[in-house]
Amino acid sequence: MAPHALIDTVYEKVVQRNAGELEFHQAVKEVLDTLAPVLDRRPEYVRAGILERFVEPERQLIFRIPWQDDQGQCRVNRGFRVQFNSALGPFKGGLRFHPSVYLGIIKFLGFEQVLKNSLTGLTMGGGEGGSDFDPKGKSDGEVMRFCQSFMTELQHHIGPDTDIPAGDIGVGSREIGYLFGQYKRMRNEFTGVLTGKGLDWGGSLMRTEATGYGLVYMVQEALQAQGKGLDGLTVSVSGAGHVALYAAEKIQQLGGKVVTLSDSSGFIYDPDGIKLDTVKRLKEVQRQRIRAYVTSHKKARYYEGCRGVWGVACDVALPCATQNELDENSARTLVEQGCTVVGEGANMPTTPEAIAVFHGSDTLFLPGKAANAGGVAVSGLEMVQNSQRLSWTLEKADKELKTIMKRIYHDIRQAAREYGCPGNLVLGANIAGFVKVADTMLAQGIV
Ligand code: NDP
C-alpha cells in the first residue's frame, strides 16, 4: 500500500478501535501526518506492520481504587496504566491524578512518551498511568490512603526493569513518597521503581526542576541559532505547577522577564515580573490558587479564565499547563503581537490549528515531545544513579540535562532538514523519535 493510503487506513482504524478517545486520536494523527517521507524511504517498515503495531499499546490496565475519606466514607476511583511500547527499554512515563483522566488521555500521553523517550537517547520505552482522583481539597491522609490503594494494584504490573512511573499533573513529591512507601511495604524491596523520589531515598538532584529548566535550555539553544539570547525578553508562561515554576525560574536566571502564570481558574499578570518566591510559597507550601498572588503584589492583576494568558504581549510563550490550552485564536494573537518562539512545556498544549498558524508565520514552534523531554531525561539519569547506588552532584545532573536538551534540538532540526521540511520541528521530532523505535522493533522481530 502507498504510504499516504496506509497512514489513512491506520488512522481510521485507530479512531474506530478507540472510539471517543479524542486526545489519543489527535496525538496519533499529528504523528502519522508527518511520517509519509519515512515510509517512502523505508518500505520494510510497511511490510513489518510497524505503523499498525506502533499505534497499539502493548498492554492497557484499568483497575478499581477503593479508599476511605476523612469521614469514613468509602470512595471509588478508576486507575489506569497503559504500557505503550517497550522496544527501547522498560516502560517509562508519568502518573496523572486529575478528574478529567480517562483512557483517552492516558493513551495520548503514553503514545507521546514513546517518541519523547526515544529522543532522549536513553534506553526507555513509553507508557503513562493515572486516575480520575482529584487531589485538590483532599487532606494529606486522604491522599495517602488513595495512593496506597492505587499502588496496591499497580505494584503487580511495575518494577525497576519492567515499568518505572513518575509524576505528572497532580502527582508531585508527596504522592511519589506515598506510592513508593506502599510499593516497598508490599514487595519488601527498596528499588528504583519510581522516579521523582526524595533526595534522601534515591531521588536525583535536578529532577524537580528538569522539565522546566530543560524547556528553557532548548529555547535558549533555538534563540542562539538565530544569534539571540533570552536577556531582556518578555516571557508568558501558563500553568503554576512543577513545569511552569521551574521554566519561569530558569528564564529569570537567564535575564528574561516572566510576566504571567495561570491555573485552571485564571491568570496573573505582573508587569514588573512575577516574584517566584511568592508563587512557590502559595502553590508548593500553602496549596492556594494563583489569584492569591495579587493580594501581596499591588501592581499585579488577576483575570478569570486561563486562556486570556495568551493575550498578553510577549517575545516567548511557554504553555506549561495542559493539553489544548492554546488554540488558533490565541496563536494568531501571539503572532500578531510579535512572539518569536513558542516552546511547549506541557504535553500537546497547542491545538493542530494553532500549530498551523505558527508554521505559517515567523514564530518558531518547539513541540513538547522534544521541548519537555528534560523531565524524563533526568528520570532516566535517576534510574542510572539508582542502579549504581550513587548520587550525582547538582552540577553533573544539570550539565547532563543541558547536553541532552541541546542534542535533541539539533537532532530534530537535522531530521526536519533531512526529510525536506527545514524548520518544521514537529515533523523533525516525530521522525527522529520514530525511526529509532521503528528500527528497534524491526530488529526485535514481530512481537
Ligand atoms: P502540576 O500538577 O504541577 O501543575 C499543573 C498546572 O496546570 C496547574 O497550575 C494546573 O492548575 C494547571 N492545569 C491543570 N489542568 C488544567 C486545565 N484543564 N486547564 C487549565 N490549567 C490546568 O503538573 P505539571 O507541572 O507536572 O504538568 C504540567 C504539564 O506538563 C502537563 O501537560 C504534563 O503532562 C506536562 N509534563 C510534565 C512533566 C513533569 O516532569 N512533571 C514532564 C513532561 C511534561 P490547577 O491547579 O487549577 O489544576
Residues whose N, C-alpha, C, O or C-beta is under 5 A from the ligand:
A	BS01	NDP	G167 D168 I169 G170 T211 G239 A240 G241 H242 V243 A244 S262 D263 S264 S265 C306 C320 A321 T322 Q323 G345 A346 N347 N372 G375
